[in-house]
C-alpha cells in the first residue's frame, strides 16, 4: 500500500516545483495536484510506473502536458483514459476539469492497483477499470484520451469503437504525430466519417501536440473554432 506520507526515494532526482501557471490551471484542485505529483515521485517511481530521472520534470512534462487536454473537452463529458498507467493523462485532466466523468482503463494488475490506491488517497471521483480497450463497452463514452500508449494506428483501432457518435479520440503525441497520422491511413479508411487533425495547446512556455480524431464529424470545441 502507498503511504501518503512517504517522501520520494533518495535515488530520485530533485522534484520539480510547480510552474507558475499550475495554480490557475487546477484552481481549487491545485493542492490535490501537488499531492498527486508527490505520489508519482514516491510510489510511482519506486514501482516503475515513472522513470527514476523524471522527478525533475513531473510537472512540466507529465502533469501539465496531460492537463492541456482540458481545453479540448466539452462540458460534462464521459471520458476514458486508455492505458492509464500512472494516471496520465486521466488524473490531471480530471483535476483540471471536475465536471467530467473519468474512467481510468488499465490492463496491468500492478498499475491498476496503483491507480486504485491513488484515487483513494486523493479522494477523487475517478473509476478504475482493469481491462483492455477491446473489452470496454462499445459506444459508451464521449471522449477517449491517451498518452504514450501506442502508435495512432493501434490507438484508433482500439478507441474508435468505444466512442458515441460525435465522439473524439484525443491523443497526446510528440514529434512523430504527423508520421503517425500518415501510418494510420489504412485503419482510418474503415471509419469514413472520422476526421483527423493536429491541435497545439499552449502549456506555459511549452505546447502540447494533440491528435484530434473526431467520429462522425463531431462538434468542435470553442478552442477549435478559435484556431
Buried (B, 14 or more C-beta within 10 A) or exposed (E): EBEBEEEBEEEBBEBBEBBEBBBEBBEEBBEBBBBBBBBBBBBBBBBEBBEEEBBBBBBBBBBBBBBBBBBBBBEEBBBBBBBBBBBBBBBBBBBBBBEBBBBBBBBEEEBBBBBBBBBEBBEBEBEBBBEEBEEBEEEBBBBBBBBEBBBBBBBBBBBBBBBBEEBBBBBBBEEEBEEBBEBBEEBBEEBEEBBBEEBEBEBBEEEBBBBBBBBBEBEBBEEBEEE
